[in-house]
């Protein structure tokens, strides 16, 4: 374990920002480096996956992932939550043997085989392609909305690994029969080795991570790897990874932090402003967020409007190595409108205003709108 005397929280923070917000590269290279990008359907002003990738891919434009997805070495699937996985990481999750029937399978068992047969016979299938005999009956989805039973069956067959997402049409998943051919790296691995590799990849994505956050994240992996649940519950896994030198632990200000074993904990945040998606790796772990920046960020899209404090889709505002506040962005015709709030005091130096203007200009270009209309400051 690295001693507390050799590291400070300030150094950890700079390291976290520098390693996650690496020099923008190509889209395939960004996926090789990150392994995973979380998805979210809300557009405010763009989907989370696009907001995450715009900071890491040179020349990225809104919707590039959807447009280029069929040609990428990437799969949509569940990991610790839903997103886009590089296929080397995706291979560690399949075959995803699930020992029990899921809710929609219990409710509509008669639909499973007909829907699968339809996709096999007709190729890439949009949910609307399924005829009325294959489940137009509306059911409540996981977000409280309504969708057809057949759409749920497509989702379940995808989750089980029988189908894959071939592409999206205007944001809607189009499914095809899966042909999971695991890369050599995943073929024949023991379950414990698969779990260790999954944990290593998550540490690589989110490091440095408080140990408590990594343990919580490991349990969240049951969403994407339910067949590995017994191994994921093994509390000796982290000790094994540390003892074998696959991960490294350091203690700073009374907190145990986990980092990739091969990396030196160093790096500095540049003098720029960045607006981050609510699920960006820099801000994803709320425990780490509070340790780094001393205030609580909340994602309030599903909070009743009267109870929101930051806004519907507040984007954390990173200035140098400080998340000083947030911004809510929206389209107003062909203009980008920004409302900016601050956790404490608004930075008054000219450099902050200049860099905020530069970031909004980058977002304007990313979205393809004509101009930034105005900046309104709160608090």
Buried (B, 14 or more C-beta within 10 A) or exposed (E): EBEBEEBEBEBBBBBBBBBBBBEBBEBBBBBBBBBBBBBBEBBBBBBBBBBBBBBBBEEBBBBBBBEEBEEBEBBBBBBBBBBBBBBBBBBBBBEBEBEEEBEBBEBBEEBBEBBBEBBEEEEBBBBEBBEEEBBEEEBEBEEEEEBBBBBBBBBBBBBBBBBBBBBBEEEEBBBBBBEBEBEEEBEEBEEBEBBBBBBBBBBBBBBBBBBEBBBBBBEBBBEBBBBBEEBBEBEEBBEBBBEEEBBBBBBBEEBBBBBBBEBEBEBBBEEBBBBBBBBBBBBBBEEBBEBBBEEEBBBBEEBEEEEBEBBBBBBBBBBBBBBBBBBBBBBEEEBBBBBBBBBEEBBEEEEBBEBBEEBBEBBBBBBEBEEBBEBEEBE
